[in-house]
Amino acid sequence: MTAWPETESWRRIQFLQRSMSDEGMAGCLVTQNVGIYYFTGSMQSGYLFVPAQGEPTYYVRRSIARAQQESAVRTAELGSLRQFGSRLAADYAALFEEGNRLAIGADLDVLPAQLYLKLIDAVPMAAWTDASSLLRRIRSVKSPLEIAAIGKAARAASDALEEGLRRLREGMTELELMAIIEGVMRNAGHAGLMRMRGYNQELATGMVAAGDAAAEPTCFDGPAGGRGLTPAVPQSSSLRPIGRNEPILIDIGCCIDGYTIDQTRTAVIGSLPPALRAAYDASVSILRRAEAELRPGVAPEILYEISLTMAAEAGLADHFMGYGRDQVKFLGHGIGLEIDEWPVLARGFREPLEAGMVIAVEPKFTFPGLGVVGIENTYLITENGCRPLTLSPEKLYEIPVS
């Protein structure tokens, strides 16, 4: 059983090989599960070695039997890490002939320091170099197969939101509403988590948070993190009851077949106070402007700068994408196998957008003690602009008081 046709894996590997050659790398070692899956279609424990020319090898610790069934590339047992260097030298004799010390890239942004030190000893013929940016750029442009997978997740998220709002009642806890939403998505194939690349960052299904709980600052690198259940789970939904006339932020993702959709909608039982309604309208205006700029050739940082200007013009700069010291410095992010992929709509991201990129745009406004309002869609960059992959209707969901 394979995750996709072998031609998909080989297209990705060949792209990596061309990129390595351009950067002067003789090979690349992919150690992270998500990266291994991206290239092989299998997520078993081990390492993938890709030479700049020739056939890659997936060295598997466990389970070799399953990797052999799933992987689109050649598999081999990893064996002892201490012998990994001699194993590479034997399998790629032409590459490492005469003991040449060659530039070998690795995903150093996620590689544990202890493993890195062991690799230095185990593979002395490698001059290790950081291939993180190269690997992330490759994954930023999605194939039709990947786009279809994200679309499947979007349908499940839309159905779940609809069911959750249908059953929303005053006094229901945030966790109860999240459980309804997550239950629908799980039955549709949601993995129950959304993978993140950021160190110590984790995310299950997003967050459902109401009123002041949504505006509580937390460790999560986003505009709203939520109160969470305890200090051991300091983000997402809490046991707080949902009241009337307060914003309910429903920021959810769905991961099916490894690929994730990300979306946010704002709801209220009753009606929002005028100031929060004005902020919600401002978030929609920023989203509309972002849609006009999401096209090939535009630098991602431009969209962030525009959003800052619009938030300031609305008199909401202090509340945009968080509040005070807890404001985050982006408008949106790439999404796919991980929820924090490249490109990021933030300062410093100057490489132009390309057709095939998938980006979540999430203008939000945080008001301590009151709540968070905003909206988020996931978009595919097309040849002429963008189109939303998110399927949920765009509106402020106002639930009548029963």
Protein Blocks (a to p, Z undefined) as FASTA:
>chain_A
ZZbdfklmmmmmmmmmmmmmmnopabdcdfbfklmmmmnopacecdddddfbdcdddddf
bdfklmmmmpmbdcddebjmklmmmmmmmmmmmlmgghiacdddddfklgcfklmmmmmm
mmmmbccddfklmmmmmmmpccfklmmmmmmmmmmmmmmmmmmmmmgcehiafklmmmmm
mmmmmmnopgoiacdfbghiacfebpadehjllmpccfbdcfbebjbjblklgghjdfbd
cdehiacdddddddeehiacdddddddehiadfklmmmmmmmmmmmmmmmmmncghiafk
lmmmmmmmmmmmnopmmmggpahjllccbfbdcddjbmbbcddddehiabccdehiacdd
ddddddehkbccdddddddddfklccdfbfbdcdddddddZZ
